[in-house]
Amino acid sequence: IWLGEQRSAIVEKYDLKGKRGSEVSKKAGEVWKAMAPADKKKWEDLAAADKARYEEEVKTLGKRERVPKPDKGAKRAKKDKDAPKKPLTPYFAWLAENRQVIIDKYQIDKTKITEVTK
């Protein structure tokens, strides 16, 4: 929080305009260490309040289970048979209604599903 508000002042005061961000951060760290504890108190209180806000937000999100990434050579997990099916897309809903008409119109064998969808 302190750095966010003081960055431009530090760049101006120590002639760091156009320098890399790491140089600005190093100088800001030196300035922060040199500050009196009484001066730091305001910023530390703001950080503590922000941390408390963050902790509350994390609690309301609910906990998600962490799943480790599978190995590259590992097999894919089997699909849950009891899981609900995704709804049909508009195209497949239309195709279900019109499949027989298409088969009759273009005289396609019923067993050749890819020909019907084409």
N, C-alpha and C positions, 0 to 999 in steps of 0.2 A: 504494500500500500504506500509506504513511504517513498520507495523508488519510483513508483508510478507518478507521484506528485512532484518529486524533486529531480527527475531525470533531466529535464530541459535546463533547470538552474545549474546542475552539475556540469552539463555540457558547456554552458556559457561561461561559468566561473573558471573552469580548468582548461578552457580552449580545446575541447574534444570534438568540435564540430567536424563531421566527415570521417571520424575515426570509427574503428570497429566497435560493435556492441560489447564485446568482451572487455575492451579497454575502459569503456564507460562503466561497466559493472564492477570492474576491479577498483576503480576510483571511488565509486559509490560505496563499496564495501569498506574502504579505508575511512571515508567520511562517517559512515554509520558506526564503525568501531570507535572513532574519536569523539562521538557525541556523548554528552553527559547522560547518565541513566534517567534523570528527570525529564530530559528532552525526548528520550526514547519511549517514555511511559505512555504518552498519547497514542503513539503508533502501535505499541504492543497491546493496549486496550482495544483499539479498533480491530486488530488482528484476532484477538480473543473473541470479540463479539461476532466477527465474521466466521470464525471457526465453529462457534456455537450454532449459528444459522445453518452452516453447511451440515453439521451433524444432524440437525433436525430434518433437513431435506433428505438426507440419506435414509433416515428412519422411515419416512413416509413413502419412499420408493419401494420398499420391500426388498427382501434379499433374493437374489438370483443365485442359482446353483452354478458354481464354476465347473465347467466341463473341460478337461484337458484336451489339447489338440491331438488328433489321432496321428500316428506315425504315417509316413508317406507310403509304406508298404502294407499298412494295416487294411483289413477289409472293412467295408462299409457296414454300419449297424443295420440289423434287420428292421424293416418297417413294422410298426405296431399295428396289428390287425384290428384292434378295437378303436383306433384313432378315427375321428370323423373324416369323411371324404370332403374334398374341396368341391365347391359348387361348379356346375358346368359353365363353360364360357358360352357367350351368346352363339358363337359359331356351332359348337357341338350340340347345343339345344336345338338349333335350327336343323342341323344334320340328322338328328334323331327323328325329327318329324318328317323330313323329306327324303330319307335314305331310299325308301322303296320307289318313290317317283323317279329318282336319279337312276336307279338300277334299271327300271323299266324303259326310261327314255333313251339311255345310252347302251342298253343291252349288255350290261356288265355282269360277270359272274359274282354271286353273293359272297363267295369265299375270298375274293380279292379286295380286301378292305382299303388298301392304299389307292386302288384305282377309283373306288367310289369317292374317296375324299379329294382326289385330284379333280 
